[in-house]
């Protein structure tokens, strides 16, 4: 295996040549065999539509997880990955296919007890002018950034106010990116020059039991307060 770390930040790490040849072939076959449907963006209508599969989920110690996911799970234990996963952490995710003209606005995938996420780039080709890059703002938001309605965190506003340098990560085939949960990121628009199959990824979220239980407790408390 020729896996190598090509970029590291406080809240992300990028691995190239992540899967060996057999694993990569299996991952692509697995991703392309899953049924997908065209869906509106959950961020902004101007993003355009993308194909998305139903959510799949596995425990990281499950025996029935696909081979390529077990390889990803094993990487959770690497010190460079910016979170601490438990042996029995849960992974939920979906296959995404972004066609020409589609994008995804700034967001941070926070909540739900998530501690981290990963993006596996599985399309067979990418060209330098094809677009579809992942852009990461390697900075945590704090209370002073809560400028949205009702004191919520507006990610686009947080990004526009930040003076931190952003990192553009090209969607190179067989590249895997690990992000700490709550990290602001966006997907640049897939350009008309994209000549191969649509931008294909499996994006997964990692949840530890403790964080999941805390998240459920917060939601229950919020529901009780709203009802009272």
Long-range contacts (C-beta under 8 A, 24 or more apart in sequence): 5-80, 7-167, 7-169, 8-80, 9-82, 9-136, 9-138, 9-167, 10-82, 10-138, 10-139, 11-82, 11-136, 11-138, 11-139, 11-140, 11-179, 11-180, 11-183, 12-82, 12-136, 12-138, 12-167, 12-177, 12-178, 12-179, 12-180, 12-183, 13-80, 13-81, 13-82, 13-177, 13-178, 14-169, 14-175, 14-176, 14-177, 15-75, 15-175, 15-176, 15-177, 15-178, 16-172, 16-174, 16-175, 17-174, 18-71, 18-75, 18-120, 18-174, 18-175, 18-176, 19-68, 19-71, 19-174, 23-67, 23-68, 23-71, 24-68, 24-122, 24-174, 26-66, 26-67, 26-68, 27-66, 27-68, 27-120, 27-122, 27-202, 28-122, 28-124, 28-200, 30-66, 30-68, 31-95, 31-122, 31-200, 31-201, 31-202, 32-200, 34-95, 36-95, 36-97, 41-102, 41-103, 41-104, 41-105, 43-104, 43-105, 43-106, 43-107, 44-105, 46-103, 46-105, 47-102, 47-103, 47-104, 47-105, 48-99, 48-101, 48-102, 48-103, 48-189, 49-99, 49-102, 50-96, 50-97, 50-98, 50-99, 50-102, 50-104, 51-96, 51-97, 51-98, 51-99, 51-198, 52-94, 52-95, 52-96, 52-97, 53-94, 53-95, 53-96, 54-94, 55-92, 55-93, 55-94, 56-92, 56-93, 56-94, 57-90, 57-91, 57-92, 57-93, 58-90, 58-91, 59-88, 59-89, 59-90, 59-91, 60-85, 60-86, 60-87, 60-88, 60-89, 60-90, 60-91, 60-206, 61-87, 61-88, 68-120, 69-204, 72-118, 72-120, 72-176, 72-204, 75-176, 75-178, 76-206, 81-116, 81-178, 82-116, 82-178, 82-179, 82-180, 83-115, 83-116, 83-178, 83-180, 83-181, 83-206, 84-115, 84-208, 85-115, 85-116, 85-206, 85-208, 86-208, 86-209, 88-209, 89-115, 89-206, 89-207, 89-208, 89-209, 90-206, 90-207, 90-209, 90-212, 91-204, 91-205, 91-206, 91-207, 92-204, 92-205, 92-207, 93-117, 93-202, 93-203, 93-204, 93-205, 94-202, 94-203, 95-200, 95-201, 95-202, 96-199, 96-200, 96-201, 96-202, 96-203, 97-197, 97-198, 97-199, 97-200, 98-132, 98-187, 98-190, 98-198, 98-199, 98-201, 99-190, 99-198, 99-199, 100-190, 100-191, 100-192, 100-194, 100-198, 101-189, 101-190, 101-192, 102-189, 102-190, 103-186, 103-187, 103-188, 103-189, 103-190, 104-186, 104-187, 105-156, 105-186, 106-155, 106-156, 106-159, 106-184, 106-185, 106-186, 107-155, 107-184, 107-185, 107-186, 108-141, 108-153, 108-155, 108-181, 108-182, 108-183, 108-184, 108-185, 109-179, 109-181, 109-182, 109-183, 109-185, 109-205, 110-153, 110-181, 110-182, 111-215, 112-205, 112-207, 112-212, 112-215, 113-207, 113-208, 113-211, 113-212, 113-213, 113-214, 113-215, 113-216, 114-181, 114-205, 114-206, 114-207, 114-211, 115-180, 115-181, 115-206, 115-207, 115-208, 115-211, 116-178, 116-179, 116-180, 116-181, 116-205, 116-206, 117-178, 117-179, 117-181, 117-203, 117-204, 117-205, 117-206, 118-176, 118-177, 118-178, 118-179, 118-203, 118-204, 118-206, 119-176, 119-177, 119-179, 119-201, 119-202, 119-203, 120-176, 120-201, 120-202, 120-203, 120-204, 121-171, 121-172, 121-173, 121-174, 121-175, 121-176, 121-199, 121-200, 121-201, 122-173, 122-174, 122-200, 122-201, 122-202, 123-171, 123-173, 123-196, 123-197, 123-198, 123-199, 123-200, 123-201, 124-173, 124-196, 124-197, 125-173, 125-195, 125-196, 125-197, 126-170, 126-171, 126-172, 126-173, 126-196, 127-193, 127-194, 127-195, 128-170, 129-191, 129-193, 130-190, 130-191, 130-193, 130-194, 130-195, 131-188, 131-189, 131-190, 131-191, 131-193, 131-194, 132-171, 132-187, 132-188, 132-189, 132-190, 132-191, 132-194, 132-199, 133-168, 133-169, 133-170, 133-171, 133-187, 133-188, 134-168, 134-169, 134-171, 134-177, 134-185, 134-186, 134-187, 134-188, 135-166, 135-167, 135-168, 135-169, 135-185, 135-186, 135-187, 135-188, 136-166, 136-167, 136-169, 136-177, 136-179, 136-183, 136-184, 136-185, 137-162, 137-164, 137-166, 137-167, 137-183, 137-184, 137-185, 138-164, 138-165, 138-166, 138-167, 138-183, 139-164, 139-184, 140-182, 140-183, 141-182, 141-184, 155-184, 158-184, 159-184, 171-199, 171-201, 181-205, 181-206
